[in-house]
Amino acid sequence: MDATPVRLGQEFGGFARQVERGEAKSQDPGVSCQNPLSVS
């Protein structure tokens, strides 16, 4: 299977969108920010 060609601008645009979404989720009081992989 061939890789889909991606331009550098698309790569950084996707990264920036992930950061924006993560920031929005962290500011939502209904979202828990606990690490689901933590071992107690």
C-alpha positions, -999 to 999 in steps of 0.1 A, spaced: 0 0 0 14 34 -10 17 63 14 -5 93 8 16 123 -2 14 151 24 27 186 20 47 201 49 20 227 55 -7 200 58 15 182 84 20 213 105 -17 223 101 -27 189 115 -3 192 144 -16 227 152 -52 214 151 -44 186 176 -29 211 200 -60 234 197 -83 205 204 -62 193 233 -62 228 248 -100 231 244 -105 197 261 -82 206 290 -103 237 296 -137 218 295 -147 212 332 -165 180 322 -134 163 309 -111 145 333 -74 150 326 -62 119 345 -37 96 329 -56 64 319 -24 44 319 -13 53 354 -6 24 378 -17 27 414 
